[in-house]
Amino acid sequence: THDRAYHREDAPHISDAAYDALRSARANLTDAPPPSLPDPAQHLATVRHDTPMLSLTNVTEPRELDTRLLPRRTNRDTDIVMTPKLDGLALSLVYEDGKLLHAATRGNGATGENVTANVIHIPGIPQTLPPGTPAANGRADIRGEAFIRPSAWEAYKADTVASGSSEPSNPRNAAAGAIRKKTPVPSRLRHLSFLAYDWRGNAPALDRYSTLLKTLHARTGIETVPFKTRNCAPGHHLDPDAEKYHRDLSPDLPRDGIVVQIDNLQVRKDLGTNNRAPLYAFARKWQAEAVVTVLRNIVVECGRTGRHTPVAELEPVEIDGVTITRATLHHPEYIKALDIAPGDRVTVERAGSVIPAVLGKAPDSPPRDPGATPWTFPRTCACKRNAPLDFSQVHPYCPADEECAPMVLDRLAHAASRDALDIDGLSHTRIAQLADVFGLTDIHELFDQFQRT
């Protein structure tokens, strides 16, 4: 089923929008609630949540937020809080007297998978809370989302392929797969991020959700989701606020919508929940904007592992206020399946409002010239050896290793990047200049040159 593929196997067969539509349609056809999510996978031990981990009800129509949230307001509170709906995997981190007892996925809401062994490798998730603070006394249940930022995606893919696994299809599935792996792979997990959005158990008695987020970060050191509050006068329309907040958020936060919720915690408690979702918070989602542009060219880039990845060079086009000129085409079979070539008009979207993706040939794409030479994947690397590429795997590879200049440059650039040694001022361009002058093949040789000068 689609539920199993989406939640258990981390390999959905359909788009997020189509999956959301199916679940919504099912709920509208019957008086019964949507079916429970699949039970946690059998290969990991299960954990019963202290309180249920609920999902959010999606809102897709412009006025729907007003009809669902604003009539529920009382004179005690008129403030709304907006946070990003992060596109990753929801986690519950349970601490006992300041020590991480276990980490669990949402699972079916009542029980989740114990992923403690994996989660401890994610930066930003501490194994102990600061001693002497209220958070370290008793039982703390801190909930949030683990995800892969766009800035870390290429490095994650490279490390995954270098370890002998196939290239992951998208950041959300990759994050979920890495966390739910029976044997942890620290080299992948270090590329993930975590932002908290709830604190239960020994949380202090506060009056507002926005204050809870500030207090959570101050007392635990765990980063929390960014948020924005909005005071709603009678007749206020929420959707423009949610759209603007969505546009203004950092492009390095992968998200598939905005969570819009009531700030007053007593009002939230009074409203309560239904069997699967709160009645004080909703997820505003928009259909991904797809535009049509011209595929100017397909270029092939060589990474630090020798993997060759095709990239689409596009006629500049604006999506959600961002100018898009390039998009990944993954591997040769992807291009073949889409049946696209330079000169075609193609449909492009920003998946998760972040990563540009070519969906396929546009319906209005003109017929190709029968006499035109079809685009083919190069058979050799662009390195000086002109080495024949290895096509035995999904992604073609260059076997030249240290004699492959593009591979060496990307390795040097990665070693100097923020995710590795974080050498300030050593850009890819500067590295290329140094490599050309000194014939560098390894980061150690670069340090040798620094010492000689």
C-alpha positions as CSV (number, residue, x, y, z in Angstrom):
1,T,0.0,0.0,0.0
2,H,1.0,3.6,-0.3
3,D,1.0,4.0,3.5
4,R,3.5,1.2,3.8
5,A,5.7,2.6,1.1
6,Y,5.6,6.1,2.5
7,H,6.0,5.5,6.2
8,R,7.8,2.1,6.5
9,E,9.9,1.6,3.4
10,D,10.8,5.3,2.9
11,A,10.3,4.8,-0.8
12,P,6.9,6.3,-1.9
13,H,5.5,5.3,-5.3
14,I,3.7,8.6,-5.8
15,S,4.3,12.3,-5.1
16,D,3.7,13.9,-1.7
17,A,0.7,15.8,-3.1
18,A,-0.9,12.7,-4.6
19,Y,-0.4,10.8,-1.3
20,D,-2.0,13.6,0.7
21,A,-4.9,13.8,-1.8
22,L,-5.5,10.1,-1.5
23,R,-5.6,10.2,2.3
24,S,-7.9,13.2,2.3
25,A,-10.2,11.7,-0.3
26,R,-10.5,8.5,1.8
27,A,-11.4,10.5,4.9
28,N,-14.1,12.4,2.9
29,L,-15.7,9.3,1.5
30,T,-16.4,7.7,4.9
31,D,-17.3,8.9,8.4
32,A,-14.4,6.7,9.6
33,P,-11.0,8.3,10.4
34,P,-8.1,7.7,8.0
35,P,-6.5,4.3,8.6
36,S,-3.8,4.1,11.2
37,L,-0.2,4.3,9.9
38,P,1.6,1.0,9.5
39,D,3.1,-0.6,12.6
40,P,6.8,0.1,13.0
41,A,9.2,-2.0,11.0
42,Q,9.9,-5.4,12.6
43,H,13.7,-5.3,12.4
44,L,13.9,-2.5,15.1
45,A,12.8,-2.7,18.7
46,T,9.6,-0.7,19.5
47,V,9.1,2.0,22.0
48,R,5.7,3.1,23.4
49,H,5.4,6.9,23.4
50,D,4.6,8.6,26.7
51,T,1.9,10.5,24.9
52,P,0.7,9.9,21.3
53,M,2.7,11.4,18.4
54,L,0.0,12.8,16.2
55,S,0.1,13.9,12.6
56,L,-1.3,17.2,11.3
57,T,-4.3,17.8,9.2
58,N,-3.4,19.3,5.9
59,V,-5.0,22.5,4.6
60,T,-4.9,23.2,0.9
61,E,-7.5,25.9,0.3
62,P,-6.8,29.6,0.8
63,R,-9.6,30.3,3.3
64,E,-9.4,27.0,5.1
65,L,-7.1,28.2,7.8
66,D,-9.6,30.9,8.7
67,T,-12.5,28.5,9.0
68,R,-10.5,26.0,11.0
69,L,-8.6,28.2,13.4
70,L,-10.1,31.6,13.7
71,P,-13.6,30.5,14.9
72,R,-11.9,28.6,17.6
73,R,-10.3,31.7,19.1
74,T,-11.5,33.1,22.4
75,N,-11.1,36.4,24.1
76,R,-8.2,34.9,26.1
77,D,-5.9,34.7,23.1
78,T,-5.8,35.9,19.5
79,D,-2.2,35.1,18.6
80,I,-1.2,32.6,16.0
81,V,2.3,30.9,15.6
82,M,3.8,29.9,12.3
83,T,6.6,27.4,12.0
84,P,8.1,25.5,9.0
85,K,6.7,22.0,8.4
86,L,10.1,20.4,8.0
87,D,10.5,17.6,5.4
88,G,12.2,14.9,7.4
89,L,11.5,12.3,10.0
90,A,9.7,13.1,13.3
91,L,11.6,12.0,16.4
92,S,10.9,11.7,20.2
93,L,13.9,12.1,22.4
94,V,13.3,10.9,25.9
95,Y,15.7,12.0,28.6
96,E,15.7,10.6,32.2
97,D,17.4,12.9,34.7
98,G,19.3,14.5,31.8
99,K,20.5,11.4,30.1
100,L,19.2,10.2,26.7
101,L,17.1,7.1,27.5
102,H,15.9,6.5,24.0
103,A,15.0,8.1,20.7
104,A,12.0,6.9,18.7
105,T,10.3,7.5,15.4
106,R,6.6,8.4,15.2
107,G,5.7,4.9,14.0
108,N,1.9,4.4,14.2
109,G,1.5,7.3,16.7
110,A,1.3,5.0,19.8
111,T,4.6,3.1,19.3
112,G,7.7,3.9,17.3
113,E,11.0,2.4,16.4
114,N,13.9,2.6,18.8
115,V,16.6,4.4,16.8
116,T,18.8,5.6,19.7
117,A,21.9,4.0,18.3
118,N,21.6,6.0,15.1
119,V,20.3,9.3,16.5
120,I,23.3,9.8,18.8
121,H,25.4,10.5,15.6
122,I,23.3,13.4,14.5
123,P,24.8,16.8,15.3
124,G,22.6,18.8,17.5
125,I,21.1,15.9,19.5
126,P,22.9,15.7,22.9
127,Q,23.3,12.5,24.8
128,T,23.0,14.5,28.1
129,L,21.2,17.7,28.9
130,P,23.0,20.6,30.8
131,P,23.3,19.5,34.5
132,G,21.6,21.7,37.1
133,T,18.8,22.9,34.8
134,P,15.2,21.9,35.3
135,A,15.3,20.0,32.0
136,A,17.8,17.6,33.5
137,N,15.4,16.7,36.4
138,G,12.9,13.9,35.8
139,R,11.7,12.8,32.4
140,A,11.9,15.1,29.4
141,D,10.2,14.2,26.0
142,I,11.6,16.5,23.4
143,R,10.1,16.1,19.9
144,G,11.3,17.5,16.6
145,E,12.4,16.7,13.1
146,A,15.6,15.2,11.7
147,F,16.3,16.2,8.1
148,I,19.0,16.9,5.5
149,R,19.6,20.5,4.5
150,P,20.1,21.3,0.8
151,S,23.6,22.5,1.6
152,A,24.4,19.0,3.0
153,W,22.6,16.9,0.3
154,E,25.5,16.5,-2.2
155,A,27.9,15.5,0.5
156,Y,25.4,13.0,1.8
157,K,24.9,11.5,-1.6
158,A,28.6,11.3,-2.2
159,D,29.3,9.5,1.1
160,T,26.4,7.1,0.4
161,V,27.7,6.1,-3.0
162,A,31.3,5.9,-1.7
163,S,30.2,3.3,0.8
164,G,28.8,1.1,-2.0
165,S,25.1,2.0,-1.7
166,S,22.9,3.4,-4.5
167,E,22.3,7.1,-4.8
168,P,19.3,8.1,-2.6
169,S,16.3,9.6,-4.4
170,N,15.5,12.5,-2.2
171,P,16.6,14.1,1.1
172,R,13.5,13.1,3.2
173,N,13.7,9.4,2.3
174,A,17.5,9.4,2.8
175,A,17.2,10.9,6.3
176,A,14.5,8.4,7.3
177,G,16.5,5.5,5.8
178,A,19.7,6.5,7.6
179,I,17.9,6.9,10.9
180,R,16.0,3.6,10.6
181,K,19.0,1.5,9.5
182,K,19.6,-1.5,11.7
183,T,23.4,-0.8,11.7
184,P,24.3,2.9,12.1
185,V,26.4,4.5,9.5
186,P,27.9,7.6,11.3
187,S,29.4,9.0,8.1
188,R,25.9,9.5,6.7
189,L,24.2,10.6,9.9
190,R,26.6,13.4,10.5
191,H,25.1,15.2,7.5
192,L,21.6,15.3,9.2
193,S,20.2,18.2,11.3
194,F,17.7,18.3,14.0
195,L,15.3,21.0,15.1
196,A,12.9,20.6,18.1
197,Y,9.3,21.8,18.1
198,D,7.8,20.4,21.4
199,W,8.7,19.6,25.0
200,R,6.6,17.3,27.1
201,G,7.1,15.6,30.5
202,N,9.1,17.9,32.8
203,A,8.4,21.0,30.6
204,P,7.8,24.1,32.8
205,A,4.3,25.5,33.1
206,L,4.0,28.3,30.5
207,D,1.2,30.1,28.9
208,R,2.4,30.3,25.3
209,Y,3.8,27.9,22.7
210,S,6.2,30.5,21.4
211,T,7.6,30.9,25.0
212,L,7.9,27.1,25.2
213,L,10.2,27.1,22.1
214,K,12.4,29.8,23.5
215,T,12.6,28.1,26.9
216,L,13.4,24.7,25.3
217,H,16.4,26.1,23.6
218,A,17.6,28.1,26.6
219,R,17.4,25.2,29.0
220,T,18.6,22.3,26.8
221,G,20.8,23.9,24.2
222,I,18.8,22.1,21.5
223,E,18.0,24.2,18.5
224,T,14.3,24.8,17.9
225,V,12.3,25.5,14.8
226,P,12.1,29.2,13.8
227,F,8.7,30.8,14.4
228,K,6.7,33.9,13.8
229,T,3.7,35.1,15.8
230,R,0.8,37.0,14.4
231,N,-2.0,38.8,16.2
232,C,-5.3,38.1,14.5
233,A,-8.0,40.7,14.8
234,P,-11.6,39.8,13.9
235,G,-11.9,39.2,10.1
236,H,-8.2,38.6,9.6
237,H,-7.1,36.4,6.7
238,L,-4.3,34.0,7.7
239,D,-3.3,32.7,4.3
240,P,-1.2,35.7,3.1
241,D,0.7,35.6,6.4
242,A,1.5,31.9,5.9
243,E,2.6,32.4,2.3
244,K,4.9,35.3,3.1
245,Y,6.4,33.4,6.0
246,H,7.0,30.4,3.7
247,R,8.8,32.6,1.1
248,D,10.9,34.4,3.8
249,L,12.3,31.3,5.4
250,S,15.8,30.2,4.7
251,P,16.2,28.1,1.5
252,D,18.4,25.8,3.6
253,L,15.3,24.6,5.5
254,P,13.6,21.8,3.5
255,R,9.9,22.1,4.1
256,D,6.7,21.0,2.5
257,G,4.4,23.6,4.1
258,I,3.8,25.8,7.1
259,V,2.4,24.8,10.5
260,V,-0.2,27.4,11.6
261,Q,-1.3,27.0,15.2
262,I,-2.8,28.7,18.2
263,D,-0.2,30.2,20.6
264,N,-2.1,30.1,23.9
265,L,-1.4,26.7,25.6
266,Q,-4.6,26.7,27.7
267,V,-6.7,27.2,24.5
268,R,-4.8,24.4,22.8
269,K,-5.6,22.1,25.8
270,D,-9.2,23.0,25.7
271,L,-9.5,22.3,22.0
272,G,-7.7,19.0,22.3
273,T,-7.3,16.5,19.5
274,N,-9.2,13.9,17.4
275,N,-7.9,10.4,16.9
276,R,-4.9,11.4,14.8
277,A,-4.4,15.2,14.8
278,P,-4.6,18.2,17.0
279,L,-7.5,20.7,16.5
280,Y,-5.3,23.7,17.3
281,A,-2.7,23.3,14.6
282,F,-2.9,22.7,10.9
283,A,-0.3,22.2,8.0
284,R,-0.8,24.7,5.2
285,K,0.4,23.1,2.0
286,W,0.7,24.5,-1.5
287,Q,0.8,22.6,-4.7
288,A,4.5,22.7,-5.9
289,E,4.8,25.4,-8.6
290,A,5.8,23.8,-11.9
291,V,7.0,25.9,-14.8
292,V,8.1,25.3,-18.4
293,T,11.4,26.3,-19.7
294,V,14.0,25.3,-22.4
295,L,16.6,22.7,-21.7
296,R,19.7,24.4,-23.1
297,N,22.2,21.7,-22.6
298,I,23.1,18.6,-20.5
299,V,26.5,18.7,-19.0
300,V,28.2,15.9,-17.0
301,E,30.1,16.7,-13.8
302,C,32.7,14.5,-12.1
303,G,32.6,14.4,-8.3
304,R,35.2,13.4,-5.7
305,T,34.3,9.7,-5.9
306,G,34.7,9.7,-9.7
307,R,30.9,9.5,-10.1
308,H,29.6,11.3,-13.2
309,T,26.3,13.1,-12.8
310,P,24.3,14.7,-15.6
311,V,23.1,18.3,-14.9
312,A,20.4,20.2,-16.9
313,E,21.4,23.7,-18.0
314,L,18.1,25.6,-18.3
315,E,16.8,28.8,-19.8
316,P,16.6,30.9,-16.6
317,V,13.1,30.6,-15.1
318,E,11.7,31.9,-11.8
319,I,10.0,29.6,-9.3
320,D,8.7,30.9,-5.9
321,G,10.8,34.0,-6.3
322,V,14.0,32.1,-7.1
323,T,15.8,32.0,-10.5
324,I,16.5,28.5,-11.6
325,T,19.2,27.8,-14.2
326,R,20.3,24.2,-13.3
327,A,18.8,21.0,-12.1
328,T,20.1,17.5,-11.5
329,L,19.3,14.7,-13.9
330,H,20.6,12.0,-11.5
331,H,21.9,9.4,-14.0
332,P,21.7,8.2,-17.6
333,E,18.7,6.0,-17.1
334,Y,16.8,9.0,-15.6
335,I,17.3,11.0,-18.8
336,K,16.3,8.0,-20.9
337,A,13.1,7.5,-18.9
338,L,12.2,11.1,-19.3
339,D,13.1,11.1,-23.0
340,I,14.5,14.6,-22.9
341,A,17.3,16.2,-25.0
342,P,18.8,19.7,-25.4
343,G,16.3,22.0,-27.1
344,D,13.2,20.4,-25.6
345,R,10.8,22.4,-23.5
346,V,10.7,20.7,-20.1
347,T,8.6,21.1,-16.9
348,V,10.6,22.0,-13.8
349,E,9.6,22.3,-10.1
350,R,11.4,23.0,-6.9
351,A,10.9,19.8,-4.9
352,G,10.1,20.6,-1.3
353,S,10.3,24.3,-2.4
354,V,14.1,23.8,-2.4
355,I,15.7,21.4,-4.9
356,P,15.1,22.0,-8.6
357,A,13.9,18.9,-10.4
358,V,13.1,18.2,-14.1
359,L,9.8,16.4,-14.2
360,G,9.8,15.6,-17.9
361,K,9.2,17.0,-21.4
362,A,6.5,19.7,-21.6
363,P,3.3,18.9,-23.6
364,D,4.0,21.9,-25.8
365,S,7.6,20.9,-26.6
366,P,8.1,21.1,-30.4
367,P,9.0,18.0,-32.4
368,R,12.7,17.3,-32.7
369,D,14.5,17.6,-36.0
370,P,14.7,14.0,-37.3
371,G,18.2,14.7,-38.6
372,A,19.5,16.1,-35.3
373,T,22.2,14.1,-33.5
374,P,20.7,12.7,-30.3
375,W,22.4,13.6,-27.0
376,T,24.4,10.7,-25.6
377,F,26.2,10.2,-22.3
378,P,30.0,10.6,-22.8
379,R,31.9,7.3,-22.8
380,T,35.1,8.9,-21.4
381,C,36.1,11.2,-18.6
382,A,37.1,14.8,-19.1
383,C,40.4,14.1,-17.3
384,K,43.8,14.2,-19.0
385,R,43.9,10.4,-19.3
386,N,40.6,10.5,-21.2
387,A,39.8,7.4,-19.2
388,P,36.8,5.2,-20.4
389,L,34.0,5.4,-17.9
390,D,32.8,2.4,-15.9
391,F,29.1,1.8,-16.7
392,S,28.7,-1.3,-14.6
393,Q,26.7,0.7,-12.0
394,V,23.8,3.1,-12.2
395,H,26.2,6.0,-12.1
396,P,29.1,5.9,-14.5
397,Y,32.5,6.2,-12.8
398,C,36.0,7.3,-13.8
399,P,38.6,4.7,-12.8
400,A,41.6,7.1,-13.1
401,D,41.5,8.1,-9.4
402,E,44.5,10.5,-8.6
403,E,45.1,11.0,-12.3
404,C,41.6,12.4,-12.7
405,A,41.9,16.2,-12.2
406,P,38.1,16.8,-11.7
407,M,38.0,14.1,-9.1
408,V,41.0,15.5,-7.3
409,L,39.7,19.0,-7.3
410,D,36.4,17.9,-5.8
411,R,38.1,15.9,-3.1
412,L,40.3,18.9,-2.2
413,A,37.2,21.2,-2.2
414,H,35.4,18.8,0.0
415,A,38.3,18.6,2.5
416,A,38.4,22.3,2.8
417,S,34.6,22.7,3.0
418,R,32.5,23.6,6.1
419,D,31.5,20.0,6.5
420,A,35.1,18.9,6.8
421,L,38.1,21.0,7.8
422,D,36.2,24.3,7.3
423,I,39.2,26.3,5.9
424,D,38.0,29.8,5.5
425,G,38.7,31.5,2.1
426,L,39.8,28.3,0.3
427,S,37.1,28.4,-2.5
428,H,36.8,25.9,-5.3
429,T,38.4,28.5,-7.7
430,R,41.4,29.0,-5.4
431,I,41.9,25.3,-5.0
432,A,41.9,24.9,-8.8
433,Q,44.6,27.6,-9.0
434,L,46.7,25.9,-6.3
435,A,46.3,22.5,-7.8
436,D,47.4,23.8,-11.2
437,V,50.5,25.5,-9.8
438,F,51.7,22.8,-7.4
439,G,50.1,19.6,-9.0
440,L,48.2,18.8,-5.8
441,T,46.5,15.4,-5.5
442,D,45.8,15.4,-1.8
443,I,44.9,17.8,1.0
444,H,48.1,16.9,2.9
445,E,50.2,18.2,-0.1
446,L,48.4,21.5,0.3
447,F,49.5,21.7,4.0
448,D,53.0,20.8,2.9
449,Q,53.0,23.8,0.6
450,F,51.7,26.1,3.4
451,Q,54.6,25.0,5.6
452,R,57.1,25.7,2.9
453,T,55.8,29.2,2.5
